[in-house]
Amino acid sequence: MKNLSDDHFFLEKIIKSFSLVEKKKICVAVSGGLDSMVLLNLLLLVPNLTLGVAHCNFTLRDKESNEDENFVKNFCAKKHILCHVKRFNTFDFSKRNKFSIQMAARKLRYDWFENLLEKHSYDHMALGHHLSDSVETFFINIMRGTGLKGLLGIPRENRKFIRPLSSFTKEEILHYAKMKKVNWRLDHSNQENKYLRNKIRLITSTFSDSFYKGFKKSIKYLHQENLVIESEVTKINKKITLEKKENPFFWKIECKKIKELQPLSFYLFKLFFPYGFSNIEDLKNLLYAQSGKQLFSKKYRIIKNRNHWILVKNQNPSKKIYMILNLKDHKKTSFPIHLKFFLDPKKENITEASFIDLDKIQFPLQLRTWRKGDFFYPLNMKGKKKLSKYYKEKKFSLFEKEHTWLLVNGNEKIIWIIGNRLDDRFKVTEKTKRILGVKI
């Protein structure tokens, strides 16, 4: 075994793998246990590094939880390190959200870490996960059923989260701690067999150095294969896309090209799991469903629109009414839609503008979306038409129906389907004395 008491054995690997840690501001997640205390002690040796510490007290082990908190706070005080401490009612959060205790603690921890990163402008959050943790995760994922991504272990970097100990085994970390006389707290719950990870840990703790050497190689090869797969999925993503924009998120997808993908289940999972869609059979059924059918995930929904899918964020259609009290105070609107009102068309660029007989306007005007029973008189046509029929004739998708805004008169008559069609009752005629121009 290498001279694990040599700081350079660890520091050279850490700095080589994470050149980004130098001259940076880093918050270290410290439970008080072996891994996080070794990580903190090592990072204290890195030159030109500004450190902070984040400690979570999950209040799960009564007196021991408070002792862990005090241990970390005292260490930080001696080393003059800023220490952030957060106490959580983990049992209550777990019960309310129907999470397991471990999942609840993870959710609480990472949400708080994200907040700390932003609030205190840390460049990174350093976590104490190591190679043995990756081995445990590997076997847990295999037991639960997983694809290639689940075999890659715990990522060394994930956005602003870094894991400087990811190439070291538990044995190496423990040996270093003993040689350097690093103090740490023992979490007795890690010895309990009620958690799957603890059961696997008892087995993997007997693995030899040669196993970890081979495991590192395997993970390296799997990462390379995963890069090839992700590159292929990116190409397929572009192939099936008809239109895509980010703000607001909108993705129009060609169903015919999805149906051509083989193996279909694999591609459906890779393409749509990032948006929360994990039921492959539901996705397959939606390919052949009638127009208007929807599939929901927690944050997104897919709408079947004839031969296309439209994937958007899962927001309820707006029922809110926005009032325009007068033109003096509301020459422009920026929400929910950008509109500009003007009284002298000759001074304006009239491209894509609509012109209204101002004397037929009654304030306050309204901005709202479609309601059941709405109708208008289409410009230059005789008779009224229901908006539902107009939308159908124009082949509006469900998403477009929900997000098309109406300019409505004070007497509830529709003036303009914004960006589409003006109501004939408000058009400019030879008898018009004052003109109101509106443009997006």
BELHUFEN-V910834 format. One record per pair of residues at least 24 apart in sequence whose C-alpha atoms are under 10 Angstrom apart, sorted by the first residue. I is the first residue (numbers start at 1). J is the second residue. D is the distance in whole Angstrom. If there is no record, write none. Layout:
# BELHUFEN-V910834
i=I j=J d=D
i=I j=J d=D
This chain:
# BELHUFEN-V910834
i=1 j=172 d=9
i=1 j=209 d=9
i=2 j=172 d=9
i=3 j=172 d=10
i=3 j=175 d=10
i=3 j=176 d=9
i=3 j=179 d=10
i=4 j=172 d=7
i=4 j=173 d=8
i=4 j=174 d=10
i=4 j=175 d=7
i=4 j=176 d=6
i=4 j=177 d=9
i=4 j=178 d=10
i=4 j=179 d=8
i=4 j=180 d=10
i=5 j=172 d=10
i=5 j=173 d=10
i=5 j=175 d=8
i=5 j=176 d=5
i=5 j=177 d=8
i=5 j=178 d=9
i=5 j=179 d=6
i=5 j=180 d=7
i=6 j=176 d=8
i=6 j=179 d=9
i=6 j=180 d=9
i=7 j=42 d=8
i=7 j=45 d=9
i=7 j=176 d=9
i=7 j=180 d=9
i=8 j=42 d=10
i=8 j=45 d=10
i=9 j=176 d=10
i=10 j=39 d=10
i=10 j=42 d=8
i=10 j=164 d=9
i=10 j=165 d=8
i=10 j=167 d=10
i=10 j=168 d=8
i=10 j=172 d=10
i=10 j=173 d=9
i=10 j=176 d=9
i=11 j=42 d=7
i=11 j=43 d=8
i=11 j=45 d=8
i=11 j=46 d=8
i=11 j=164 d=9
i=11 j=165 d=10
i=12 j=46 d=10
i=13 j=164 d=9
i=13 j=165 d=9
i=13 j=167 d=8
i=13 j=168 d=9
i=14 j=42 d=9
i=14 j=43 d=9
i=14 j=46 d=9
i=14 j=163 d=9
i=14 j=164 d=6
i=14 j=165 d=7
i=14 j=166 d=9
i=14 j=167 d=9
i=14 j=168 d=10
i=15 j=43 d=10
i=15 j=46 d=8
i=15 j=164 d=9
i=17 j=156 d=9
i=17 j=164 d=8
i=17 j=166 d=10
i=17 j=167 d=9
i=18 j=156 d=9
i=18 j=157 d=9
i=18 j=162 d=8
i=18 j=163 d=9
i=18 j=164 d=7
i=20 j=123 d=9
i=20 j=124 d=9
i=20 j=162 d=10
i=21 j=46 d=8
i=21 j=47 d=10
i=21 j=48 d=9
i=21 j=49 d=7
i=21 j=50 d=10
i=21 j=123 d=9
i=21 j=124 d=8
i=21 j=126 d=9
i=21 j=162 d=9
i=21 j=164 d=9
i=22 j=46 d=7
i=22 j=47 d=7
i=22 j=48 d=6
i=22 j=49 d=6
i=22 j=50 d=9
i=23 j=47 d=8
i=23 j=48 d=5
i=23 j=49 d=5
i=23 j=50 d=7
i=23 j=123 d=10
i=24 j=48 d=7
i=24 j=49 d=5
i=24 j=50 d=6
i=24 j=51 d=9
i=24 j=122 d=8
i=24 j=123 d=6
i=24 j=124 d=8
i=25 j=49 d=6
i=25 j=50 d=5
i=25 j=51 d=6
i=25 j=52 d=8
i=25 j=117 d=10
i=25 j=120 d=9
i=25 j=121 d=8
i=25 j=122 d=5
i=25 j=123 d=5
i=25 j=124 d=7
i=25 j=125 d=9
i=26 j=50 d=6
i=26 j=51 d=5
i=26 j=52 d=6
i=26 j=53 d=8
i=26 j=117 d=9
i=26 j=121 d=9
i=26 j=122 d=6
i=26 j=123 d=6
i=26 j=124 d=5
i=26 j=125 d=6
i=26 j=126 d=7
i=26 j=160 d=10
i=26 j=161 d=10
i=26 j=162 d=10
i=27 j=51 d=6
i=27 j=52 d=4
i=27 j=53 d=5
i=27 j=54 d=7
i=27 j=82 d=9
i=27 j=83 d=9
i=27 j=84 d=9
i=27 j=113 d=9
i=27 j=116 d=8
i=27 j=117 d=8
i=27 j=120 d=9
i=27 j=121 d=10
i=27 j=122 d=6
i=27 j=123 d=8
i=27 j=124 d=6
i=27 j=125 d=5
i=27 j=126 d=6
i=27 j=127 d=9
i=27 j=161 d=10
i=28 j=52 d=6
i=28 j=53 d=5
i=28 j=54 d=6
i=28 j=55 d=9
i=28 j=83 d=9
i=28 j=84 d=10
i=28 j=113 d=10
i=28 j=124 d=8
i=28 j=125 d=6
i=28 j=126 d=5
i=28 j=127 d=6
i=28 j=128 d=8
i=28 j=161 d=10
i=28 j=162 d=10
i=28 j=163 d=10
i=29 j=53 d=6
i=29 j=54 d=5
i=29 j=55 d=6
i=29 j=56 d=8
i=29 j=84 d=10
i=29 j=109 d=9
i=29 j=113 d=8
i=29 j=125 d=7
i=29 j=126 d=6
i=29 j=127 d=5
i=29 j=128 d=7
i=30 j=54 d=6
i=30 j=55 d=5
i=30 j=56 d=8
i=30 j=68 d=10
i=30 j=69 d=10
i=30 j=72 d=7
i=30 j=83 d=10
i=30 j=84 d=10
i=30 j=85 d=10
i=30 j=126 d=9
i=30 j=127 d=8
i=30 j=128 d=8
i=31 j=55 d=6
i=31 j=56 d=7
i=31 j=57 d=8
i=31 j=65 d=10
i=31 j=68 d=7
i=31 j=69 d=8
i=31 j=71 d=9
i=31 j=72 d=7
i=31 j=127 d=10
i=31 j=128 d=9
i=31 j=184 d=9
i=31 j=185 d=8
i=31 j=187 d=9
i=32 j=56 d=10
i=32 j=65 d=10
i=32 j=67 d=10
i=32 j=68 d=6
i=32 j=69 d=8
i=32 j=70 d=9
i=32 j=71 d=7
i=32 j=72 d=6
i=32 j=73 d=10
i=32 j=75 d=9
i=32 j=183 d=9
i=32 j=184 d=6
i=32 j=185 d=5
i=32 j=186 d=8
i=32 j=187 d=9
i=33 j=68 d=8
i=33 j=72 d=10
i=33 j=128 d=9
i=33 j=183 d=9
i=33 j=184 d=5
i=33 j=185 d=5
i=33 j=186 d=6
i=33 j=187 d=7
i=34 j=128 d=9
i=34 j=170 d=9
i=34 j=173 d=8
i=34 j=174 d=7
i=34 j=177 d=8
i=34 j=182 d=8
i=34 j=183 d=8
i=34 j=184 d=5
i=34 j=185 d=7
i=34 j=186 d=8
i=34 j=187 d=9
i=35 j=127 d=9
i=35 j=128 d=5
i=35 j=129 d=7
i=35 j=130 d=8
i=35 j=165 d=8
i=35 j=170 d=8
i=35 j=173 d=7
i=35 j=174 d=8
i=35 j=177 d=9
i=35 j=184 d=9
i=36 j=126 d=9
i=36 j=127 d=7
i=36 j=128 d=5
i=36 j=129 d=8
i=36 j=165 d=9
i=36 j=184 d=9
i=37 j=72 d=9
i=37 j=75 d=10
i=37 j=128 d=8
i=37 j=177 d=9
i=37 j=182 d=7
i=37 j=183 d=7
i=37 j=184 d=6
i=37 j=185 d=9
i=38 j=128 d=8
i=38 j=165 d=9
i=38 j=173 d=7
i=38 j=174 d=9
i=38 j=176 d=8
i=38 j=177 d=6
i=38 j=180 d=9
i=38 j=182 d=7
i=38 j=183 d=9
i=38 j=184 d=8
i=39 j=126 d=8
i=39 j=127 d=8
i=39 j=128 d=6
i=39 j=129 d=9
i=39 j=163 d=9
i=39 j=164 d=8
i=39 j=165 d=7
i=39 j=173 d=9
i=39 j=177 d=10
i=40 j=76 d=10
i=40 j=126 d=9
i=40 j=127 d=10
i=40 j=128 d=9
i=41 j=177 d=9
i=41 j=180 d=10
i=41 j=182 d=8
i=41 j=183 d=10
i=42 j=164 d=10
i=42 j=165 d=10
i=43 j=126 d=10
i=43 j=164 d=9
i=44 j=79 d=9
i=44 j=81 d=10
i=50 j=81 d=9
i=50 j=82 d=10
i=50 j=122 d=9
i=50 j=123 d=10
i=51 j=80 d=10
i=51 j=81 d=7
i=51 j=82 d=7
i=51 j=83 d=9
i=51 j=122 d=9
i=51 j=125 d=10
i=51 j=126 d=10
i=52 j=76 d=9
i=52 j=80 d=10
i=52 j=81 d=6
i=52 j=82 d=5
i=52 j=83 d=6
i=52 j=84 d=8
i=52 j=120 d=10
i=52 j=122 d=9
i=52 j=125 d=9
i=52 j=126 d=10
i=53 j=81 d=7
i=53 j=82 d=6
i=53 j=83 d=5
i=53 j=84 d=6
i=53 j=85 d=8
i=53 j=125 d=9
i=53 j=126 d=9
i=54 j=82 d=9
i=54 j=83 d=6
i=54 j=84 d=5
i=54 j=85 d=6
i=54 j=86 d=8
i=54 j=109 d=10
i=54 j=112 d=9
i=54 j=113 d=8
i=54 j=116 d=8
i=54 j=125 d=9
i=54 j=126 d=10
i=55 j=83 d=7
i=55 j=84 d=6
i=55 j=85 d=5
i=55 j=86 d=7
i=55 j=87 d=9
i=55 j=109 d=9
i=55 j=113 d=10
i=56 j=84 d=9
i=56 j=85 d=6
i=56 j=86 d=5
i=56 j=87 d=6
i=56 j=88 d=8
i=56 j=105 d=9
i=56 j=108 d=9
i=56 j=109 d=7
i=56 j=112 d=9
i=56 j=113 d=10
i=57 j=85 d=7
i=57 j=86 d=6
i=57 j=87 d=5
i=57 j=88 d=6
i=57 j=89 d=9
i=57 j=90 d=9
i=57 j=105 d=10
i=57 j=109 d=10
i=58 j=86 d=8
i=58 j=87 d=6
i=58 j=88 d=5
i=58 j=89 d=6
i=58 j=90 d=6
i=58 j=91 d=9
i=58 j=101 d=10
i=58 j=104 d=10
i=58 j=105 d=7
i=58 j=108 d=9
i=58 j=109 d=9
i=59 j=87 d=7
i=59 j=88 d=6
i=59 j=89 d=6
i=59 j=90 d=7
i=59 j=91 d=9
i=60 j=88 d=9
i=60 j=89 d=8
i=60 j=90 d=7
i=60 j=91 d=8
i=60 j=101 d=9
i=60 j=105 d=10
i=60 j=189 d=10
i=61 j=187 d=9
i=61 j=188 d=9
i=61 j=189 d=8
i=64 j=185 d=9
i=64 j=186 d=9
i=64 j=187 d=8
i=64 j=188 d=9
i=65 j=187 d=9
i=67 j=185 d=9
i=68 j=184 d=9
i=68 j=185 d=7
i=68 j=186 d=9
i=68 j=187 d=9
i=71 j=183 d=10
i=71 j=184 d=8
i=71 j=185 d=8
i=72 j=184 d=9
i=72 j=185 d=9
i=75 j=183 d=10
i=84 j=116 d=9
i=86 j=112 d=8
i=102 j=195 d=9
i=110 j=161 d=10
i=113 j=161 d=9
i=114 j=160 d=9
i=114 j=161 d=9
i=117 j=160 d=8
i=117 j=161 d=10
i=122 j=160 d=9
i=123 j=160 d=7
i=123 j=161 d=9
i=124 j=157 d=10
i=124 j=158 d=10
i=124 j=159 d=9
i=124 j=160 d=5
i=124 j=161 d=6
i=124 j=162 d=7
i=124 j=163 d=10
i=125 j=158 d=10
i=125 j=159 d=10
i=125 j=160 d=6
i=125 j=161 d=5
i=125 j=162 d=6
i=125 j=163 d=9
i=126 j=157 d=9
i=126 j=160 d=9
i=126 j=161 d=6
i=126 j=162 d=5
i=126 j=163 d=6
i=126 j=164 d=7
i=126 j=165 d=9
i=127 j=156 d=10
i=127 j=157 d=10
i=127 j=161 d=7
i=127 j=162 d=6
i=127 j=163 d=5
i=127 j=164 d=7
i=127 j=165 d=8
i=127 j=166 d=9
i=128 j=162 d=9
i=128 j=163 d=6
i=128 j=164 d=7
i=128 j=165 d=6
i=128 j=166 d=8
i=129 j=154 d=8
i=129 j=155 d=9
i=129 j=156 d=9
i=129 j=162 d=9
i=129 j=163 d=6
i=129 j=164 d=8
i=129 j=165 d=6
i=129 j=166 d=6
i=129 j=167 d=9
i=129 j=168 d=9
i=129 j=169 d=10
i=129 j=170 d=10
i=130 j=154 d=8
i=130 j=156 d=9
i=130 j=163 d=7
i=130 j=164 d=8
i=130 j=165 d=5
i=130 j=166 d=4
i=130 j=167 d=6
i=130 j=168 d=6
i=130 j=169 d=6
i=130 j=170 d=7
i=130 j=172 d=10
i=130 j=173 d=9
i=131 j=156 d=10
i=131 j=163 d=10
i=131 j=165 d=7
i=131 j=166 d=5
i=131 j=167 d=5
i=131 j=168 d=5
i=131 j=169 d=5
i=131 j=170 d=7
i=131 j=212 d=8
i=131 j=215 d=9
i=131 j=216 d=8
i=132 j=166 d=8
i=132 j=167 d=9
i=132 j=168 d=8
i=132 j=169 d=5
i=132 j=170 d=6
i=132 j=171 d=9
i=132 j=201 d=8
i=132 j=204 d=8
i=132 j=205 d=8
i=132 j=207 d=10
i=132 j=212 d=8
i=133 j=166 d=8
i=133 j=168 d=10
i=133 j=169 d=8
i=133 j=170 d=8
i=133 j=197 d=9
i=133 j=201 d=9
i=133 j=204 d=10
i=134 j=166 d=8
i=134 j=167 d=10
i=134 j=169 d=10
i=134 j=215 d=10
i=134 j=216 d=10
i=134 j=219 d=10
i=135 j=169 d=10
i=135 j=200 d=9
i=135 j=201 d=9
i=135 j=204 d=8
i=135 j=212 d=8
i=135 j=215 d=8
i=135 j=216 d=10
i=135 j=219 d=10
i=136 j=196 d=10
i=136 j=197 d=7
i=136 j=198 d=9
i=136 j=199 d=10
i=136 j=200 d=6
i=136 j=201 d=6
i=136 j=202 d=10
i=136 j=203 d=9
i=136 j=204 d=7
i=136 j=205 d=10
i=137 j=197 d=8
i=137 j=200 d=9
i=137 j=201 d=10
i=138 j=219 d=10
i=139 j=197 d=9
i=139 j=200 d=8
i=139 j=201 d=10
i=139 j=204 d=9
i=140 j=196 d=8
i=140 j=197 d=7
i=140 j=200 d=8
i=147 j=266 d=9
i=148 j=222 d=7
i=148 j=223 d=9
i=148 j=225 d=9
i=148 j=226 d=7
i=148 j=229 d=10
i=149 j=222 d=8
i=149 j=223 d=8
i=149 j=225 d=10
i=149 j=226 d=7
i=151 j=218 d=10
i=151 j=219 d=8
i=151 j=222 d=8
i=151 j=223 d=9
i=152 j=218 d=9
i=152 j=219 d=6
i=152 j=220 d=8
i=152 j=221 d=10
i=152 j=222 d=7
i=152 j=223 d=7
i=152 j=226 d=9
i=153 j=219 d=8
i=153 j=223 d=10
i=167 j=212 d=10
i=167 j=216 d=8
i=168 j=212 d=9
i=169 j=205 d=10
i=169 j=209 d=9
i=169 j=212 d=8
i=170 j=205 d=8
i=171 j=205 d=9
i=171 j=209 d=9
i=229 j=270 d=10
i=230 j=270 d=9
i=230 j=271 d=10
i=233 j=267 d=7
i=233 j=270 d=7
i=233 j=271 d=7
i=234 j=270 d=10
i=234 j=271 d=9
i=236 j=261 d=9
i=236 j=267 d=9
i=236 j=271 d=9
i=237 j=267 d=10
i=237 j=270 d=10
i=237 j=271 d=7
i=240 j=308 d=10
i=241 j=308 d=10
i=241 j=309 d=10
i=242 j=308 d=9
i=242 j=309 d=10
i=242 j=310 d=10
i=243 j=310 d=9
i=244 j=310 d=10
i=244 j=311 d=9
i=246 j=312 d=10
i=248 j=312 d=8
i=248 j=313 d=8
i=249 j=300 d=10
i=249 j=311 d=8
i=249 j=312 d=6
i=249 j=313 d=6
i=250 j=310 d=7
i=250 j=311 d=6
i=250 j=312 d=5
i=250 j=313 d=8
i=250 j=399 d=9
i=251 j=302 d=9
i=251 j=309 d=8
i=251 j=310 d=6
i=251 j=311 d=5
i=251 j=312 d=7
i=251 j=313 d=10
i=252 j=302 d=10
i=252 j=303 d=10
i=252 j=304 d=10
i=252 j=305 d=9
i=252 j=308 d=7
i=252 j=309 d=6
i=252 j=310 d=5
i=252 j=311 d=7
i=252 j=312 d=9
i=253 j=302 d=10
i=253 j=304 d=10
i=253 j=305 d=10
i=253 j=307 d=9
i=253 j=308 d=5
i=253 j=309 d=5
i=253 j=310 d=6
i=253 j=311 d=8
i=254 j=287 d=10
i=254 j=305 d=10
i=254 j=306 d=10
i=254 j=307 d=7
i=254 j=308 d=5
i=254 j=309 d=7
i=254 j=310 d=9
i=255 j=286 d=9
i=255 j=287 d=6
i=255 j=288 d=9
i=255 j=304 d=9
i=255 j=305 d=10
i=255 j=306 d=9
i=255 j=307 d=6
i=255 j=308 d=5
i=255 j=309 d=7
i=256 j=287 d=9
i=256 j=307 d=7
i=256 j=308 d=8
i=257 j=308 d=10
i=258 j=284 d=10
i=258 j=287 d=8
i=258 j=308 d=10
i=258 j=309 d=10
i=259 j=284 d=9
i=259 j=287 d=8
i=259 j=288 d=10
i=272 j=302 d=10
i=272 j=311 d=10
i=273 j=297 d=10
i=275 j=299 d=7
i=275 j=300 d=6
i=275 j=301 d=9
i=275 j=302 d=10
i=275 j=311 d=9
i=275 j=312 d=10
i=275 j=313 d=9
i=276 j=300 d=7
i=276 j=301 d=9
i=277 j=301 d=9
i=277 j=302 d=9
i=291 j=397 d=9
i=291 j=398 d=9
i=292 j=397 d=8
i=292 j=398 d=6
i=292 j=399 d=10
i=293 j=398 d=9
i=294 j=398 d=10
i=302 j=399 d=10
i=303 j=397 d=8
i=303 j=398 d=7
i=303 j=399 d=8
i=304 j=397 d=8
i=304 j=398 d=9
i=305 j=395 d=9
i=305 j=396 d=9
i=305 j=397 d=6
i=305 j=398 d=8
i=305 j=399 d=9
i=306 j=395 d=9
i=306 j=397 d=9
i=308 j=397 d=10
i=309 j=397 d=10
i=310 j=397 d=8
i=310 j=398 d=9
i=310 j=399 d=8
i=311 j=399 d=9
i=312 j=399 d=8
i=316 j=402 d=9
i=317 j=369 d=8
i=317 j=370 d=10
i=317 j=399 d=9
i=317 j=401 d=9
i=317 j=402 d=6
i=317 j=403 d=7
i=318 j=368 d=8
i=318 j=369 d=7
i=318 j=370 d=9
i=318 j=402 d=7
i=318 j=403 d=8
i=318 j=405 d=10
i=319 j=368 d=7
i=319 j=369 d=7
i=319 j=370 d=9
i=319 j=371 d=9
i=319 j=402 d=9
i=320 j=367 d=9
i=320 j=368 d=7
i=320 j=369 d=8
i=321 j=365 d=10
i=321 j=366 d=6
i=321 j=367 d=6
i=321 j=368 d=5
i=321 j=369 d=8
i=321 j=408 d=10
i=322 j=364 d=10
i=322 j=365 d=8
i=322 j=366 d=6
i=322 j=367 d=5
i=322 j=368 d=7
i=322 j=407 d=10
i=323 j=363 d=9
i=323 j=364 d=6
i=323 j=365 d=6
i=323 j=366 d=5
i=323 j=367 d=6
i=323 j=368 d=9
i=323 j=407 d=10
i=323 j=408 d=10
i=323 j=410 d=10
i=324 j=363 d=7
i=324 j=364 d=5
i=324 j=365 d=5
i=324 j=366 d=6
i=324 j=367 d=8
i=324 j=407 d=10
i=324 j=408 d=10
i=324 j=409 d=10
i=324 j=410 d=10
i=325 j=362 d=10
i=325 j=363 d=6
i=325 j=364 d=4
i=325 j=365 d=6
i=325 j=366 d=9
i=325 j=410 d=10
i=326 j=362 d=9
i=326 j=363 d=6
i=326 j=364 d=7
i=326 j=365 d=8
i=327 j=363 d=9
i=327 j=364 d=10
i=327 j=365 d=10
i=327 j=436 d=10
i=331 j=438 d=10
i=332 j=438 d=9
i=332 j=439 d=10
i=332 j=440 d=10
i=333 j=440 d=10
i=334 j=440 d=10
i=335 j=367 d=10
i=336 j=367 d=8
i=336 j=368 d=9
i=336 j=403 d=10
i=336 j=405 d=8
i=337 j=367 d=9
i=337 j=404 d=10
i=337 j=405 d=8
i=337 j=418 d=9
i=337 j=440 d=8
i=338 j=439 d=8
i=338 j=440 d=6
i=339 j=418 d=9
i=339 j=438 d=7
i=339 j=439 d=6
i=339 j=440 d=5
i=340 j=437 d=8
i=340 j=438 d=6
i=340 j=439 d=5
i=340 j=440 d=6
i=341 j=436 d=7
i=341 j=437 d=6
i=341 j=438 d=5
i=341 j=439 d=7
i=341 j=440 d=9
i=342 j=435 d=9
i=342 j=436 d=6
i=342 j=437 d=5
i=342 j=438 d=7
i=342 j=439 d=9
i=343 j=434 d=8
i=343 j=435 d=6
i=343 j=436 d=5
i=343 j=437 d=6
i=343 j=438 d=9
i=344 j=434 d=9
i=344 j=435 d=7
i=344 j=436 d=8
i=344 j=437 d=8
i=345 j=435 d=8
i=345 j=436 d=8
i=345 j=437 d=6
i=345 j=438 d=10
i=348 j=437 d=9
i=348 j=439 d=10
i=349 j=439 d=9
i=350 j=437 d=8
i=350 j=438 d=9
i=350 j=439 d=8
i=351 j=439 d=8
i=351 j=440 d=10
i=352 j=419 d=8
i=352 j=420 d=10
i=352 j=438 d=9
i=352 j=439 d=6
i=352 j=440 d=8
i=353 j=418 d=10
i=353 j=419 d=9
i=353 j=437 d=7
i=353 j=438 d=6
i=353 j=439 d=4
i=353 j=440 d=7
i=354 j=416 d=8
i=354 j=418 d=9
i=354 j=419 d=9
i=354 j=420 d=10
i=354 j=421 d=9
i=354 j=422 d=7
i=354 j=427 d=9
i=354 j=428 d=10
i=354 j=436 d=8
i=354 j=437 d=6
i=354 j=438 d=5
i=354 j=439 d=6
i=354 j=440 d=9
i=355 j=416 d=10
i=355 j=422 d=9
i=355 j=426 d=8
i=355 j=427 d=7
i=355 j=428 d=7
i=355 j=435 d=6
i=355 j=436 d=6
i=355 j=437 d=5
i=355 j=438 d=6
i=355 j=439 d=9
i=356 j=415 d=8
i=356 j=416 d=9
i=356 j=422 d=9
i=356 j=423 d=9
i=356 j=424 d=10
i=356 j=425 d=9
i=356 j=426 d=5
i=356 j=427 d=5
i=356 j=428 d=6
i=356 j=429 d=9
i=356 j=432 d=9
i=356 j=434 d=9
i=356 j=435 d=6
i=356 j=436 d=5
i=356 j=437 d=6
i=356 j=438 d=8
i=357 j=425 d=9
i=357 j=426 d=6
i=357 j=427 d=6
i=357 j=428 d=5
i=357 j=429 d=8
i=357 j=431 d=9
i=357 j=432 d=6
i=357 j=433 d=8
i=357 j=434 d=6
i=357 j=435 d=5
i=357 j=436 d=6
i=357 j=437 d=9
i=358 j=426 d=8
i=358 j=427 d=9
i=358 j=428 d=9
i=358 j=432 d=8
i=358 j=433 d=8
i=358 j=434 d=5
i=358 j=435 d=5
i=358 j=436 d=5
i=358 j=437 d=9
i=359 j=426 d=9
i=359 j=432 d=8
i=359 j=433 d=8
i=359 j=434 d=7
i=359 j=435 d=8
i=359 j=436 d=9
i=360 j=409 d=9
i=360 j=415 d=10
i=360 j=425 d=9
i=360 j=426 d=7
i=360 j=427 d=9
i=360 j=432 d=9
i=360 j=434 d=10
i=361 j=408 d=9
i=361 j=409 d=6
i=361 j=410 d=7
i=361 j=411 d=9
i=361 j=413 d=10
i=361 j=415 d=9
i=361 j=426 d=8
i=361 j=436 d=9
i=362 j=408 d=9
i=362 j=409 d=6
i=362 j=410 d=5
i=362 j=411 d=7
i=362 j=412 d=9
i=362 j=413 d=10
i=363 j=408 d=10
i=363 j=409 d=7
i=363 j=410 d=5
i=363 j=411 d=8
i=364 j=408 d=9
i=364 j=409 d=7
i=364 j=410 d=5
i=364 j=411 d=9
i=365 j=407 d=7
i=365 j=408 d=6
i=365 j=409 d=5
i=365 j=410 d=5
i=365 j=411 d=9
i=365 j=412 d=9
i=365 j=413 d=10
i=365 j=414 d=10
i=365 j=415 d=9
i=366 j=405 d=10
i=366 j=406 d=8
i=366 j=407 d=6
i=366 j=408 d=5
i=366 j=409 d=6
i=366 j=410 d=7
i=366 j=411 d=10
i=366 j=412 d=8
i=366 j=413 d=10
i=366 j=414 d=9
i=366 j=415 d=10
i=367 j=405 d=6
i=367 j=406 d=6
i=367 j=407 d=5
i=367 j=408 d=6
i=367 j=409 d=9
i=367 j=414 d=10
i=367 j=416 d=10
i=367 j=418 d=9
i=368 j=403 d=9
i=368 j=404 d=9
i=368 j=405 d=6
i=368 j=406 d=5
i=368 j=407 d=7
i=368 j=408 d=8
i=369 j=401 d=8
i=369 j=402 d=7
i=369 j=403 d=7
i=369 j=404 d=6
i=369 j=405 d=5
i=369 j=406 d=6
i=369 j=407 d=9
i=369 j=408 d=10
i=369 j=417 d=9
i=370 j=401 d=7
i=370 j=402 d=7
i=370 j=403 d=9
i=370 j=404 d=7
i=370 j=405 d=7
i=370 j=406 d=7
i=370 j=417 d=9
i=371 j=401 d=10
i=371 j=402 d=10
i=374 j=412 d=10
i=374 j=413 d=9
i=374 j=414 d=8
i=375 j=413 d=8
i=375 j=414 d=8
i=375 j=423 d=10
i=376 j=413 d=7
i=376 j=414 d=6
i=376 j=415 d=8
i=376 j=416 d=9
i=376 j=417 d=9
i=376 j=421 d=10
i=376 j=422 d=9
i=376 j=423 d=6
i=376 j=424 d=8
i=376 j=425 d=9
i=377 j=413 d=10
i=377 j=414 d=9
i=377 j=415 d=9
i=377 j=416 d=10
i=377 j=421 d=9
i=377 j=422 d=8
i=377 j=423 d=5
i=377 j=424 d=5
i=377 j=425 d=7
i=377 j=426 d=9
i=378 j=415 d=10
i=378 j=416 d=9
i=378 j=417 d=10
i=378 j=421 d=7
i=378 j=422 d=6
i=378 j=423 d=5
i=378 j=424 d=6
i=378 j=425 d=9
i=379 j=416 d=10
i=379 j=421 d=7
i=379 j=422 d=6
i=379 j=423 d=5
i=379 j=424 d=4
i=379 j=425 d=8
i=379 j=426 d=9
i=379 j=427 d=7
i=380 j=422 d=9
i=380 j=423 d=9
i=380 j=424 d=6
i=380 j=425 d=9
i=380 j=427 d=9
i=381 j=423 d=9
i=381 j=424 d=7
i=382 j=424 d=8
i=383 j=424 d=9
i=384 j=423 d=9
i=384 j=424 d=9
i=387 j=417 d=9
i=390 j=421 d=10
i=394 j=420 d=10
